[in-house]
Amino acid sequence: MPTIQFQLNGAAMAVETDPDQTLLDVLRGRLGVTGPHFGCGAGECGACYVMVGDRAMASCDMPMWSVADKDVVTVEGLGTAEQPHPLQRAFVSEQAMQCGYCVSGILISAAALLKRNPSPTETEVRAALDRNLCRCGSHNRMVRAVLRAAAETATS
């Protein structure tokens, strides 16, 4: 089996795997990274999103060969308990989560947006989060949290 090399949350990884195995399977099953969740398995719900470069992408249908030599960030790579990412702080402050199943993917979508556009409008935030499904109905609070994080980042 070939070895796929990539960066995961800033650390160099070399994983011996079938190149067609999904990134989600490798993250959860082999590397113990549990932030990305299995949702639909078809790249439609956003629960498994990771950031590749500056884009949120579905890891459930992303073959390992496609991340070779790329930077991959999961929700675990955004911040720590001691130093949470501004988005993580804002989501807590705005109470922008309920069950939590979708939140890691939504945080990744928001982080990718802020990486590309540090001062998005509400419309741009809504568009960036549109591909993430949340059944708890927390979207309005999530949008407020992303705007709050953007404002905090702009003033720091």
C-alpha positions in Angstrom: 0.0 0.0 0.0 1.2 3.5 -0.8 2.0 6.1 1.8 0.0 9.4 1.6 1.7 12.4 3.1 -0.2 15.5 4.1 -0.4 18.1 6.9 -3.1 17.6 9.5 -3.7 20.5 11.8 -0.1 21.7 11.3 1.6 18.3 11.8 3.2 16.2 9.1 1.3 12.9 8.5 2.4 9.9 6.5 -0.4 7.3 6.3 0.0 3.9 4.6 -3.5 3.4 3.1 -5.5 2.6 0.1 -5.5 5.8 -1.9 -9.2 5.5 -2.5 -10.1 5.2 1.2 -11.9 8.3 2.4 -10.2 11.0 4.4 -13.0 10.7 7.0 -12.3 7.0 7.5 -8.6 7.6 8.0 -9.2 10.6 10.3 -11.6 8.8 12.6 -10.5 5.2 12.2 -6.8 5.4 12.0 -5.8 8.8 13.4 -8.4 9.1 16.2 -9.5 12.6 15.0 -13.2 12.6 15.9 -14.3 16.2 15.1 -15.5 15.4 11.6 -18.6 13.3 11.9 -20.2 10.8 9.5 -23.5 12.3 8.4 -24.9 11.4 5.0 -21.8 9.8 3.4 -22.5 11.7 0.2 -20.9 15.1 0.9 -24.3 16.8 1.2 -24.7 17.5 5.0 -21.5 19.2 6.1 -21.0 17.1 9.3 -17.7 15.8 8.0 -16.2 19.0 6.7 -12.5 19.7 6.9 -10.6 22.7 5.5 -8.3 22.0 2.6 -6.4 25.2 1.9 -9.1 27.9 2.3 -12.1 25.7 1.4 -14.5 23.6 3.5 -14.7 20.2 1.9 -16.6 17.0 2.6 -14.1 14.4 3.9 -16.7 11.5 3.6 -16.3 11.4 -0.1 -12.7 12.7 -0.4 -10.2 10.0 -1.4 -6.9 10.0 0.4 -5.0 10.6 -2.9 -6.7 14.0 -3.2 -5.1 15.3 0.0 -1.5 14.2 -0.8 0.9 17.1 0.0 -2.0 19.4 1.1 -2.9 21.1 4.4 -5.9 19.7 6.1 -7.5 21.3 9.1 -10.2 19.8 11.3 -12.1 21.5 14.1 -9.4 20.1 16.5 -6.9 22.3 14.6 -8.8 25.6 15.1 -8.0 26.2 18.7 -7.5 24.5 22.1 -9.4 24.5 25.3 -6.9 27.0 26.7 -6.9 29.2 23.6 -10.1 28.7 21.6 -10.4 30.1 18.1 -12.5 33.3 18.0 -15.2 31.3 16.3 -15.3 28.8 19.1 -15.6 31.6 21.7 -18.3 33.3 19.7 -20.3 30.1 19.3 -20.3 29.6 23.1 -21.1 33.2 23.7 -24.0 33.2 21.3 -25.2 29.7 22.4 -25.0 28.8 18.7 -25.2 25.0 19.2 -27.6 22.5 20.6 -26.9 18.8 19.9 -23.4 19.6 18.5 -23.4 17.0 15.7 -23.2 19.6 12.9 -21.1 22.2 14.7 -17.6 21.0 13.8 -18.5 21.2 10.1 -20.1 24.6 10.5 -17.1 25.9 12.4 -14.9 24.7 9.5 -17.2 26.3 6.9 -17.0 29.6 8.9 -13.3 29.4 9.4 -12.8 28.8 5.7 -15.0 31.9 5.0 -13.1 34.1 7.4 -9.8 32.9 6.0 -10.9 34.1 2.5 -12.9 37.1 3.7 -12.2 38.4 7.2 -15.1 40.9 7.2 -18.1 39.1 5.6 -21.6 40.5 5.4 -24.5 38.6 6.9 -25.5 37.5 3.4 -22.0 36.1 2.8 -22.1 34.2 6.1 -25.5 32.7 5.3 -24.2 31.6 1.9 -21.1 30.1 3.4 -23.1 28.1 5.9 -25.8 27.1 3.4 -24.3 23.7 2.6 -24.3 22.7 6.4 -27.4 21.0 7.6 -28.5 21.7 11.2 -31.8 20.1 12.4 -31.8 22.0 15.7 -32.6 25.3 14.1 -29.6 27.2 15.4 -28.7 28.9 12.2 -29.5 32.4 13.2 -27.4 32.2 16.3 -24.6 30.6 14.2 -24.7 33.5 11.8 -24.5 36.0 14.7 -21.6 34.0 16.1 -19.6 34.1 12.8 -20.2 37.9 12.5 -19.2 38.3 16.2 -15.9 36.3 15.5 -15.2 38.4 12.4 -15.7 41.6 14.4 -13.5 40.3 17.2 -10.8 39.3 14.8 -10.9 42.7 13.0 -10.4 44.6 16.3 -7.5 42.4 17.6 
